[in-house]
Amino acid sequence: LKQMTQCCNRKGKGSKCPMLRSRKQKTSDGVKTNDIVEGEQYSKLFLQGLTIAGLAASLLTTVFGLFYVDVFLRVYELPLHSFATGNVIFIFINTANDLLGAWWIDTRATTESRSVMVGVAGCVLTICFLMPFFRWARGLTHFVVSM
């Protein structure tokens, strides 16, 4: 990213920096694929947006990791046994979620634009981040669904 920013800064304000970019192409069987094409450009604003989005996601993950234990154990008074059970359930759900989520994103990447995918991901991340802090159920159910 540092090289990208330096490249953009050298060429002047508002110019585009030559980078690798994915482009949709049809194959012989008619399926669209994303190939990396050299020589296309990303703007400096786009690269800054990606950096800010990554920073925001890191901050949200850190805040959630620091406070979810206190929220569920102290504020919602979830028993420690239920908290441990919920974490074990979360391990299995998270593994399945990672596999299914990767498959879903791979299939959507060929049909949807990046801006649509980022917009959907932003809404989902917002809901997932706020869900633990608003009590909508009691006990283990709220904990497992919020995780």
GROMACS elastic network, one bead per residue, 0.5 to 0.9 nm:
[ bonds ]
;  ai    aj funct       b0    kb
    1     5     6  0.62155   500
    1     6     6  0.85750   500
    1    47     6  0.80785   500
    1    51     6  0.84579   500
    2     5     6  0.51919   500
    2     6     6  0.61530   500
    2     7     6  0.85393   500
    3     6     6  0.50825   500
    3     7     6  0.60133   500
    3     8     6  0.85693   500
    4     7     6  0.51596   500
    4     8     6  0.62617   500
    4     9     6  0.86433   500
    4    17     6  0.69698   500
    4    18     6  0.83999   500
    4    19     6  0.76400   500
    4    44     6  0.82503   500
    4    47     6  0.79738   500
    5     8     6  0.51158   500
    5     9     6  0.60665   500
    5    10     6  0.86130   500
    5    17     6  0.82464   500
    5    44     6  0.70986   500
    5    47     6  0.79155   500
    5    48     6  0.85680   500
    6     9     6  0.50265   500
    6    10     6  0.61247   500
    6    11     6  0.88205   500
    7    10     6  0.53047   500
    7    11     6  0.66490   500
    7    16     6  0.88265   500
    7    17     6  0.60290   500
    7    18     6  0.80750   500
    8    11     6  0.55353   500
    8    12     6  0.67865   500
    8    13     6  0.77281   500
    8    14     6  0.83634   500
    8    15     6  0.66968   500
    8    16     6  0.62839   500
    8    18     6  0.84037   500
    8    43     6  0.79004   500
    8    44     6  0.61454   500
    9    12     6  0.54992   500
    9    13     6  0.67436   500
    9    15     6  0.83979   500
    9    17     6  0.86614   500
    9    44     6  0.84066   500
   10    13     6  0.85227   500
   11    14     6  0.85273   500
   11    15     6  0.61742   500
   11    16     6  0.77189   500
   11    17     6  0.76597   500
   12    15     6  0.58241   500
   12    16     6  0.87408   500
   13    16     6  0.87593   500
   13    44     6  0.87048   500
   14    43     6  0.77184   500
   14    44     6  0.73178   500
   14    45     6  0.84569   500
   15    43     6  0.69800   500
   15    44     6  0.74995   500
   16    19     6  0.89811   500
   16    41     6  0.60353   500
   16    42     6  0.60537   500
   16    44     6  0.64121   500
   17    40     6  0.86814   500
   17    41     6  0.56248   500
   17    42     6  0.59373   500
   17    43     6  0.61498   500
   17    44     6  0.69716   500
   18    38     6  0.82417   500
   18    39     6  0.57989   500
   18    40     6  0.59900   500
   18    42     6  0.67220   500
   18    43     6  0.86640   500
   19    37     6  0.89791   500
   19    38     6  0.69250   500
   19    39     6  0.63187   500
   19    40     6  0.60991   500
   19    41     6  0.51823   500
   19    42     6  0.62625   500
   20    36     6  0.63055   500
   20    37     6  0.59776   500
   20    38     6  0.50758   500
   20    39     6  0.64810   500
   20    40     6  0.61887   500
   20    41     6  0.69835   500
   20    42     6  0.80986   500
   21    35     6  0.82068   500
   21    36     6  0.56194   500
   21    37     6  0.57349   500
   21    38     6  0.68997   500
   21    39     6  0.80310   500
   21    40     6  0.59844   500
   21    41     6  0.68782   500
   21    42     6  0.74405   500
   22    34     6  0.55310   500
   22    35     6  0.53176   500
   22    37     6  0.60271   500
   22    38     6  0.88433   500
   22    40     6  0.87360   500
   23    33     6  0.79116   500
   23    34     6  0.53319   500
   23    35     6  0.56269   500
   23    36     6  0.65115   500
   23    37     6  0.66510   500
   24    32     6  0.59925   500
   24    33     6  0.54519   500
   24    35     6  0.66556   500
   24   110     6  0.70324   500
   24   111     6  0.89429   500
   25    31     6  0.81788   500
   25    32     6  0.53137   500
   25    33     6  0.54975   500
   25    34     6  0.65030   500
   25    35     6  0.71670   500
   26    29     6  0.78197   500
   26    30     6  0.54973   500
   26    31     6  0.55897   500
   26    33     6  0.64273   500
   27    30     6  0.52448   500
   27    31     6  0.56070   500
   27    32     6  0.63114   500
   27    33     6  0.72137   500
   28    31     6  0.75749   500
   29    32     6  0.89257   500
   31   110     6  0.85518   500
   32   110     6  0.59316   500
   32   111     6  0.79119   500
   33   109     6  0.85855   500
   33   110     6  0.59804   500
   34   109     6  0.78736   500
   34   110     6  0.67098   500
   37    40     6  0.67000   500
   38    41     6  0.86948   500
   42    45     6  0.82592   500
   42    46     6  0.63911   500
   42    47     6  0.69774   500
   43    46     6  0.52526   500
   43    47     6  0.65234   500
   43    48     6  0.87450   500
   44    47     6  0.51391   500
   44    48     6  0.61454   500
   44    49     6  0.85626   500
   45    48     6  0.50563   500
   45    49     6  0.61063   500
   45    50     6  0.87100   500
   46    49     6  0.50007   500
   46    50     6  0.63222   500
   46    51     6  0.87042   500
   47    50     6  0.51410   500
   47    51     6  0.62908   500
   47    52     6  0.87130   500
   48    51     6  0.50235   500
   48    52     6  0.61633   500
   48    53     6  0.85618   500
   49    52     6  0.51270   500
   49    53     6  0.60740   500
   49    54     6  0.85583   500
   50    53     6  0.50980   500
   50    54     6  0.61508   500
   50    55     6  0.86023   500
   51    54     6  0.51746   500
   51    55     6  0.62048   500
   51    56     6  0.86350   500
   52    55     6  0.50461   500
   52    56     6  0.60863   500
   52    57     6  0.85916   500
   53    56     6  0.50851   500
   53    57     6  0.61660   500
   53    58     6  0.86204   500
   54    57     6  0.51558   500
   54    58     6  0.62145   500
   54    59     6  0.86656   500
   55    58     6  0.51048   500
   55    59     6  0.61954   500
   55    60     6  0.86596   500
   56    59     6  0.51100   500
   56    60     6  0.61633   500
   56    61     6  0.85910   500
   57    60     6  0.51751   500
   57    61     6  0.61732   500
   57    62     6  0.86185   500
   57   125     6  0.85517   500
   58    61     6  0.51679   500
   58    62     6  0.61641   500
   58    63     6  0.86564   500
   59    62     6  0.50882   500
   59    63     6  0.61120   500
   59    64     6  0.85005   500
   60    63     6  0.51859   500
   60    64     6  0.60403   500
   60    65     6  0.84368   500
   60   129     6  0.73492   500
   61    64     6  0.51908   500
   61    65     6  0.59974   500
   61    66     6  0.85794   500
   61   129     6  0.84684   500
   62    65     6  0.50780   500
   62    66     6  0.61531   500
   62    67     6  0.86845   500
   63    66     6  0.52148   500
   63    67     6  0.62026   500
   63    68     6  0.83381   500
   64    67     6  0.53741   500
   64    68     6  0.56071   500
   64    69     6  0.88150   500
   64   129     6  0.71514   500
   64   132     6  0.89983   500
   65    68     6  0.59815   500
   65    69     6  0.76608   500
   66    69     6  0.71482   500
   66    70     6  0.79778   500
   67    70     6  0.53544   500
   67    71     6  0.61108   500
   67    72     6  0.87370   500
   68    71     6  0.50525   500
   68    72     6  0.61647   500
   68    73     6  0.84174   500
   68   132     6  0.72894   500
   68   133     6  0.82751   500
   69    72     6  0.54856   500
   69    73     6  0.59314   500
   69    74     6  0.79744   500
   69    83     6  0.86550   500
   70    73     6  0.53248   500
   70    74     6  0.53120   500
   70    75     6  0.68330   500
   70    76     6  0.87585   500
   71    74     6  0.57311   500
   71    76     6  0.62607   500
   71    77     6  0.82578   500
   71   132     6  0.78993   500
   71   133     6  0.72685   500
   72    75     6  0.59183   500
   72    77     6  0.61955   500
   72    78     6  0.56463   500
   72    79     6  0.87620   500
   72    83     6  0.78388   500
   72   132     6  0.81033   500
   72   133     6  0.88867   500
   72   139     6  0.89014   500
   72   143     6  0.72882   500
   73    76     6  0.60466   500
   73    79     6  0.67831   500
   73    80     6  0.70624   500
   73    83     6  0.76157   500
   74    77     6  0.50179   500
   74    78     6  0.74304   500
   75    78     6  0.82208   500
   76   135     6  0.80188   500
   76   138     6  0.82129   500
   76   139     6  0.80275   500
   77    80     6  0.87951   500
   77   139     6  0.84496   500
   78    81     6  0.83705   500
   78    82     6  0.66092   500
   78    83     6  0.65727   500
   78   138     6  0.85655   500
   78   139     6  0.59701   500
   78   140     6  0.75155   500
   78   143     6  0.85837   500
   79    82     6  0.53264   500
   79    83     6  0.63151   500
   79    84     6  0.88163   500
   79   139     6  0.82234   500
   79   140     6  0.89707   500
   80    84     6  0.61842   500
   80    85     6  0.85633   500
   81    84     6  0.52024   500
   81    85     6  0.61659   500
   81    86     6  0.85413   500
   82    86     6  0.59605   500
   82    87     6  0.85560   500
   82   139     6  0.75952   500
   82   140     6  0.59660   500
   82   143     6  0.87936   500
   83    86     6  0.50957   500
   83    87     6  0.62962   500
   83    88     6  0.88424   500
   83   139     6  0.89601   500
   83   140     6  0.72403   500
   83   143     6  0.75906   500
   83   144     6  0.88891   500
   84    87     6  0.51238   500
   84    88     6  0.64240   500
   84    89     6  0.87644   500
   85    88     6  0.52030   500
   85    89     6  0.62903   500
   85    90     6  0.85603   500
   85   140     6  0.82456   500
   86    89     6  0.50676   500
   86    90     6  0.60171   500
   86    91     6  0.87062   500
   86   140     6  0.64505   500
   86   141     6  0.84687   500
   86   143     6  0.66281   500
   86   144     6  0.54626   500
   86   147     6  0.85439   500
   87    91     6  0.62963   500
   87   143     6  0.88025   500
   87   144     6  0.76184   500
   87   147     6  0.83987   500
   88    91     6  0.51876   500
   88    92     6  0.69823   500
   88    93     6  0.89480   500
   89    92     6  0.55641   500
   89    93     6  0.63427   500
   89    94     6  0.85817   500
   89   144     6  0.72525   500
   90    94     6  0.57117   500
   90    95     6  0.83868   500
   90   144     6  0.64899   500
   90   145     6  0.88161   500
   90   147     6  0.67724   500
   91    94     6  0.52714   500
   91    95     6  0.63095   500
   91    96     6  0.88888   500
   92    95     6  0.52379   500
   92    96     6  0.64576   500
   92    97     6  0.85566   500
   93    96     6  0.52812   500
   93    97     6  0.59689   500
   93    98     6  0.86234   500
   94    98     6  0.60494   500
   94    99     6  0.86812   500
   94   147     6  0.88555   500
   95    98     6  0.52801   500
   95    99     6  0.65528   500
   95   100     6  0.87820   500
   96    99     6  0.52986   500
   96   100     6  0.61085   500
   96   101     6  0.82675   500
   97   100     6  0.51878   500
   97   101     6  0.55949   500
   97   102     6  0.82571   500
   98   101     6  0.51510   500
   98   102     6  0.60388   500
   98   103     6  0.85903   500
   99   102     6  0.53398   500
   99   103     6  0.63436   500
   99   104     6  0.87035   500
  100   103     6  0.51132   500
  100   104     6  0.60756   500
  100   105     6  0.86164   500
  101   104     6  0.50373   500
  101   105     6  0.61120   500
  101   106     6  0.85051   500
  102   105     6  0.52197   500
  102   106     6  0.61197   500
  102   107     6  0.86733   500
  103   106     6  0.51423   500
  103   107     6  0.62646   500
  103   108     6  0.86283   500
  104   107     6  0.52505   500
  104   108     6  0.61027   500
  104   109     6  0.85226   500
  105   108     6  0.50398   500
  105   109     6  0.58788   500
  105   110     6  0.89380   500
  105   117     6  0.84828   500
  106   109     6  0.52734   500
  106   110     6  0.71933   500
  107   110     6  0.60009   500
  107   111     6  0.74414   500
  108   111     6  0.53238   500
  108   112     6  0.56800   500
  108   113     6  0.86761   500
  108   117     6  0.81523   500
  109   112     6  0.55548   500
  109   113     6  0.70929   500
  109   114     6  0.75887   500
  109   117     6  0.80318   500
  110   113     6  0.81925   500
  112   115     6  0.83262   500
  112   116     6  0.65052   500
  112   117     6  0.67947   500
  113   116     6  0.54500   500
  113   117     6  0.64937   500
  113   118     6  0.87776   500
  114   117     6  0.51003   500
  114   118     6  0.60289   500
  114   119     6  0.84748   500
  115   118     6  0.50932   500
  115   119     6  0.60436   500
  115   120     6  0.86240   500
  116   119     6  0.50848   500
  116   120     6  0.62389   500
  116   121     6  0.85651   500
  117   120     6  0.52120   500
  117   121     6  0.60612   500
  117   122     6  0.85180   500
  118   121     6  0.50254   500
  118   122     6  0.59908   500
  118   123     6  0.86834   500
  119   122     6  0.51554   500
  119   123     6  0.64366   500
  119   124     6  0.87666   500
  120   123     6  0.52978   500
  120   124     6  0.62677   500
  120   125     6  0.86254   500
  121   124     6  0.51111   500
  121   125     6  0.59889   500
  121   126     6  0.85032   500
  122   125     6  0.51709   500
  122   126     6  0.61435   500
  122   127     6  0.87212   500
  123   126     6  0.51689   500
  123   127     6  0.63370   500
  123   128     6  0.86458   500
  124   127     6  0.52410   500
  124   128     6  0.61069   500
  124   129     6  0.85379   500
  125   128     6  0.50384   500
  125   129     6  0.59627   500
  125   130     6  0.85841   500
  126   129     6  0.51728   500
  126   130     6  0.62313   500
  126   131     6  0.85289   500
  127   130     6  0.53189   500
  127   131     6  0.59124   500
  128   131     6  0.53596   500
  128   132     6  0.76727   500
  128   146     6  0.67678   500
  128   147     6  0.79147   500
  129   132     6  0.69446   500
  129   133     6  0.80737   500
  129   146     6  0.83226   500
  130   133     6  0.55770   500
  130   134     6  0.68231   500
  130   146     6  0.86900   500
  131   134     6  0.56860   500
  131   135     6  0.76849   500
  131   136     6  0.83960   500
  131   142     6  0.86997   500
  131   145     6  0.85393   500
  131   146     6  0.56297   500
  131   147     6  0.86614   500
  132   135     6  0.67899   500
  132   136     6  0.88133   500
  132   142     6  0.74592   500
  132   143     6  0.71773   500
  132   145     6  0.86065   500
  132   146     6  0.51625   500
  132   147     6  0.75551   500
  133   146     6  0.89133   500
  135   138     6  0.74226   500
  135   142     6  0.72713   500
  136   142     6  0.68680   500
  137   140     6  0.85801   500
  137   141     6  0.66716   500
  137   142     6  0.51517   500
  137   143     6  0.87133   500
  138   141     6  0.66726   500
  138   142     6  0.60149   500
  138   143     6  0.84611   500
  139   142     6  0.59837   500
  139   143     6  0.67523   500
  140   143     6  0.50688   500
  140   144     6  0.60889   500
  140   145     6  0.85329   500
  141   144     6  0.53954   500
  141   145     6  0.61253   500
  141   146     6  0.83263   500
  142   145     6  0.54277   500
  142   146     6  0.58616   500
  142   147     6  0.84691   500
  143   146     6  0.52063   500
  143   147     6  0.61388   500
  144   147     6  0.52276   500
